[in-house]
Amino acid sequence: MSYPLFIGRKNELERLNALHNKRAPALVVVKGRRRIGKSRLVAEFASKCPRNQFWSFAGLAPEEGVSAQSQRDHFAKQLALFLKFPPMTFNDWSDAFEHLSRHLKSGDIILFDEISWMGAKDPSFIPKLKAWWDRQTLPVLLVFCGSVSTWIEENILKSTAFFGRINLSMTLEPLSIPESAELLRKIGLKCSPYDTYKLLSILGGVPWYLEQLNPAYTADENIKRLAFEKEGLLVLEFDRIFHDLFNTKGVTYKKILDALKDGAKTLAEVRSMIEFSRGGTLSCMMDHLITAGFIKKQDLWSFKTAKPLKKSLYCISDPYMRFYLKVIQENLSRISLNGFKDVSLSSLAGFEVHLGLQLEYLLLQNHSLLLGAIGISPVDVLCDGAYRQFSTSTQKGCQIDYLIQTRTKNLFICEFKFRKRELGMDVAYKIQDKIKALKVPKGFATVPVLFHLGGVSSALEADRYFYRIVDIADFLGNAESMS
């Protein structure tokens, strides 16, 4: 199901517009995970410039048998369709680019989508593309998009060929929680804040995933259709991502993600879990997964100095990726037998616990919302993120869902709770135990904050232990229209 909708990306559109208005040749790179809306962003921008021709070319997916000539033939076919010309053939990328140049006009917008697929099989692609662009004098906007961010980093952003030639580079992030909720409303989905967060905690803010939801179904029916049926989109998506991005190296990257599916780990812990030999290669592979948008490196820091400690944590930052590894993957055999046809999600063992962990990933992606709800200006934040204190002979270990250190020596200890039922005083006692274990220097204050969905008891509110009790339903914007 496809929807002609476009939500958010205001800042990105403004930056593209400012560059286009300079009326000079400009080169733009747009990165981001698969399905995040890179080409859709460029198409939306082009639609706001109706007097300028929009040339959109996409590379062929790297299937078996797809050669460098296959990519040139596909480019030629797309160009012929634009020009309404008979089919043509280019045996050299220079010829293809020069043929395109003959038809360009001032202000035209050109998109090379999945550029890594276009050029991966031809070592001359980048130098010939660079030589063609260097000769460009018309004020056109050329945009490179791609999901294989590591290829773009190595061959374009860090390449000497394009050094000093890139006018703008953008990495598209998932839609925010309010933007995602707006998209769900626009496609006609009506559900409670609880069910809205259930969907967002699985799909994240990936527009294309959200657009696959059918407003004729309930939230649970949509999840079962996408994630618990043999041909479900979310069942098949993981292998597609890994084939497109990592090809033959996917097995090791998969092992890394499997090691992280139960929670954040240090590099040494990951190395031990996957039995990876010592050396610098693992950290390089972790960087590739970070660049691809699937994991995040969280620096731990010293409260006294606000400087990073030697140990850092790695965690899966993509909600769908973790849900696949933790829930879908572990039920693949049953899914293949259509074993969930008459099973309700609520009856699945530990499903609500899984959703609670999924919500943590989602909220951490939206940390600017969390800061705003507490009343903290970003300029006052020294460090923030999920925090882990390791157990030693002199201190207990503890984990904080989200910890914020401000310039005024306040440590905001944030707890996330995702439950249907009201929260009682036990949540306050749990935070008290964490704060007691946390090694806090003299002169610092610990400030507990609760983010919840599902309500809190009158006793917990009256106790006033928490500095803020934030109902995350408020992040959804016009939430009442969804219920």
N, C-alpha and C positions, 0 to 999 in steps of 0.2 A: 504494500500500500504506500503510495507516494503523496505527499502533501506539498503544495506550492507555498510553503511557509518559510519565513526567515525571522529568527528571534535573536536579539542581542547583537554583539560584534560592533557596537557603535564606535568604539575607539579605533578599531581596525579600519572601518570604513572611512572615518575621518582622516586617518593617516594616508590611506590610498588616495583619497580625494585631494589632499594637500599636495601630494607628490605629482599627481596627474595635472593639477592646475599650474604647475611650473612650466609646462609646455616645453619640456626637454626630454631627450631619451632617458628612461628610468628603468632600472632593473630591480625586481622585488623577489624575495624568496619567502614562501609560506610553508611552514612545517607543521607537523602535528600527527597524532595517531590516526590510524585508519578509521574512517567514518566520522571524523570530527567536524567535517564541513569546510575543508580547505577550498576545493574547487567551487563549492556552493557560495562561499564568501566572494570569490572573484566574479562569479556570474551575477551575484546580487549587485556588486559594485558596477559591473558593466551595464546592468539594466538601468542604472541611474544616469548613464551616459548614452542615451539612445541615438545621438547623432554620430557616435563613434562605432566603427565596426569592432565586434568582439570575435576574435579568432581563437577557438578552443581546440587544442590537440591533446590527445591522451595516449600514453604508451600502452603497449600490449602487456598483459600480465605474463610473468616469466614462466610459462608452461613449457613442457618438453617440446622441442622442435621449433620454438620461437627463436629466430636468429636475428642478427643485426639487420639483415636484408628484410626480414619480416617487419621489423620496426619501421624501416624506411618506407616499405610498401604501405603500411598502415597510415603513416603520416601523409603519404601521397594520396591515398584514398580519401582521407578527411579533407585535405586541401582541395581536391577535385570536387567534393560535395559543396564546399563553400563557394567555389567559383563556377559551379555548374558546368564543369569541363568534363570531357571524356577521361577515363582512367589514365594515369601517367605512372612512370617508373623513375625512381632516382637510385642510382648505384652509388651515390656519394652524398653525405650529409651537406656538404658545401653547396651542391646543386639544389638540394631541397630548400635550404635557407634562402639562397639567392632567388629562387622562384617565388617564394613567399614575399620577398622584399619588393618585387615588381608590382605587387598589388596592395601594399600598405599605403595608408594615408595618415596625415597628421592627426594625432589623438587616438589612433587605434589602440586597442587593448589585446594583447596576445598572451594566451595561457598555454604553457607546456605542463600538462598534468601528468603525475607519476613519471617525472623526468628521469628518475633512476632506471625505470624499465626501458625508456627510450635509449639510454646511452650505455647500459651495463655491458652489452656484448660487443661494443665497438670502442676501442681505446682512442680512436681519432675523434669521437663525438665531442668531447669537451673542448679540445683545441680548435676544432672547426666552428663550434658554436661561439667560442670566444672571439675568433677572427671575424666572424660575421657580425657579431654585436659591436665590435670596435669600429666597424665601418658604417654603423647606423647613425644617420644624421637627423632623420625625422623624429619629431617628438612623440614617440610611441611608448606605451607602458608594457614591458615584458615581465611576465610573472612565471616563476618556477614553483611548482607544487610537488609534494611527494610525501608518502608515508614512510619511506625508508630513510629516516632522518640521518642515520650514520653515513649513508652514501652521499647525501647532500652536504653534510658537514665536511667530509673528506674531499669531495670532488668539486664543490662550489664555494662554500663558506670559508674553508681553510686552504683552498687551492690558490696557488700563485697566479693561475690563469685569470681568476676573477678578483684578485686583490685590488681593492679600491674602486671596484666597478659596481658593487651592490649598494643601491641607494636605500633599501629598506629590507629588514629581515624580521619576520614575525613567526612566533610559535603559537598556534591556536590551542587554547586551553578548553576543557569542557565547559559547557554552559553552567552558570551559577545555579544554585537552588531556586531562587526566584524566577530566573529565566527558564529553567526546565519546567517549573510549575506553569508558567505562562504558556509554554509550548503545549503542554498536556491539555490546558484549557482550550487552546486554539484548535486542537484536533478533536475536541468534543468529549474528552474523557471526564467523567464525573465520578469522584471517589473521595473518601474521607482523607484527612491529613495523614492518618496512620497508613492507609493503603497507598497514598501518594508517595510517602517516604519508603514504603516497601518496594515500590517500583524504582524509585530513584536510587535506592541503596544497592540495587542489582545492576541497573543500566547506567548509573552515573549520569553525567551531563552530556552524553554523546547524542547529538541531535538525531542521527540516522536511526539509532536504536529506539529512541523515544517515538519516532514517527511510525515505527512498526506496530505500536500498540493500537488495538482495535477498540474504539469507543463503545462498540456493541457488547463487549465482554467486560466482566468484572476484573479487578486487579489480579486476583488469583487465577482466573481463567486465562488471562493474557500471559502470566508467568508460566503456567502449565503448557500453553501453546508454543511459547518461544523456547522454553528451557527443559521441558520434560516430555517432548514428543520426538520421535526418531529423526524427523527431518526439520526439527525446530531450528530457527535461525541461530539462537545462542548455543545450540549443541554443535553446530557445524562451524561457527565463526572462529573458534579458537585455532583450529587447524589451518583455516584460510589465512589468518593473521600470520601464523608462524611460517607457512609456506611462502607467503609474499615477502616477509621481512627478513627471515633468517635462513631460508632454503636448507642446505645440508647441515648447517650449524645449529639447527633448531633444537636438537636433542639436548645439548648442554644448556642452552638458554632455558629450556623447559625444566631441567633439573634444578636450576637456580630458583625459578618461580615456585616449584614444588616445595623447596626448602623454606620459602618465605610465606607459604599459604596459611600457616598457623600463627603468624605474628612476626614482628620485627626481629632481625638477627644482625649480629656483627659480621664483618667479612670473614673472620676466623671461624665463626659458627657455621656459616654457609659452606666454607671450604671443607670443614670436617664432615658436614652432613652429606655432601655430594662426593666426598672423597676425591677432591680436586688437588692435583700436585701443587706444591708451593711454587710461587713465581708471580709475575705481574699480570699474567693473562686474565686471571679471574677478575681483578679490579677493572680491567679494560672491558670485559664482557658486562660487568655491572654498569659501567658507564654507557654502554650501548643500549641496555634496557632502560636506563634513565632517559637517554636521548629519544628513545622510541615512545616514551611516555607511560611506561608500565610499572616502573619502580621509582622510589624516591630515596635519596640519601638524607638522613636526618642527623645532623651534627649534634652530639651532646656537648654541654658546655659547663664551664665552672661558674657557679653563682658569684663568686668573689670577683672574677676578672671578666666575666661574660665572653671569654675566649673558648674556642673549641677544645674539647678533650681529645686524647689520642683515639679513643674508640668512637665509632659512628654506627648508627643503626641503618639498616636497609629494610624497606618494607614495600609491599605491593601498593601502588598508589591508584591503580585502576580498579574500580569496584567490579566491573564485569569480569576482569581477569581473575580476581580472587574468587568470585562466586563460581566461575567455571571450575577452577582447581579444587575448591573445597566442597562444592555441592554437586555440580553436574558431572564432573569427571568420576566421582566416586559412585555414581549411579548409572553410568553409561550402559552397562549390561542390561539393567532393568529397563532403561529408557528404550533400548533397541528392541525389547520384547513388548513395548507399549504397556509396561507394567504400572504406569501412573494414571491410566485412563480414568479409573473410578476412585482415585485416592485424593483426599483433600490435603492441601499443603499444611494446614494446621496440625494434621496428624503425623507429619514427618518428625522423627526424633531430632530434637535440637534445632529445628528450623528457626524458631524465634531467637535462639542464641546466635545463630549464624547471622541473622538480620541485624542484630545488635552490633556485631563486629563490622558488618558491611556499612552500617551507618557511621561508625567511627571514621572509616576511609572517606566517606562522602563529606562529613563535617570538616575534616582536616583539609580537604580540597577547597573548602569555603571558609577559610580561617578569617578572612576580612569581615564576614558576617558575624563571626563569634566576637571579634574585637569590638565591633560596633554595638553589639547587644550588651556587652559589659560596660561600654563607655570608655574604651581605651583608644586613644589616637595612635595610628601606626608609627608616628614619629617618636612616640614615647616607649616603643618596644625595643628592647636590646636583643632579646632572643625569644623564640617561641617554637613550639612543636611538641609532638609526642615525646615523652621523657622516660628514661629507664635508669634507675640507680642500681648498680650491680652490687651483689652481696659480697662482702669481704669479712675479714675477722673482726673489723671494728664497726661495721654498719650492716643493717638489713637491706635486702633488695626490695625495690618497689617500682611499680609502673604507673605513670600518670597519663591519662588519655590525652590531655593537652595542657601544657604548662607555658605560662607567659611571664617573662621577667621584664619589668619596666625600669626606667632610669631612676625612679624614686625608691628602688629596692623593695618593690612588692613582687611577690611570687603568686600569681593567680593559678590555683590548682583546680583544673576543670574536669568534671566528670560528665560522661555522656550516658544517658539511659533511654532505651527504646523499648517500652512495654505498653501493653494494652491497659494494664491495671495501674491504679494509683501507687505512687512511691511513698513509702513510710519512713520512719526515723532510721531504719537500717542503712539507708544510703548515706546518711550523715555520719553514722558510726564507721562505715567503711572508709570514708574520706578522712576521718579523724585518724584512723590507723595508718593510712598512707602518709599523712602529714607528720605523724609521730615518727615514722621510719625514715622520712626524708632528712638528709643531713643539711640543715639550713644554717648559714653563717650568722653570727650576731649582727644585729642591726637590720635584719630582713624581716618582713611580715609575710605570713602565708594567708592567702585570701581564697577561700573555697567558693567555687561557682558550679552550679548545676544546670546542665542543658538536658531537657527531657521532652518526651512526647507521651501523653497518656494521663497527665495530671499528677498532683502531689496531694498528700493528705493534709488536713487542716492542722494536725499536730506538727508536721514538718514546716509548714508555712509559719505557724505561730512561734516555733522555736527560734527562727531568724538566725540559724547557724550560717546559712549561705549568704554571701554578699549579694549574689544575684541568683534567682531561680528563673531560667529562661525557657519558655515554651517554644520549641522550634517550629511549631505550626505557624507561628508568626512570620517565619522566613518565606512561607509559600505565597505571600502576598494576598490576593483575593481568594483566600482559602475557602470561604463559605460557598463560593460559586461552584466548588468542586464536590460539595457533599450533597 
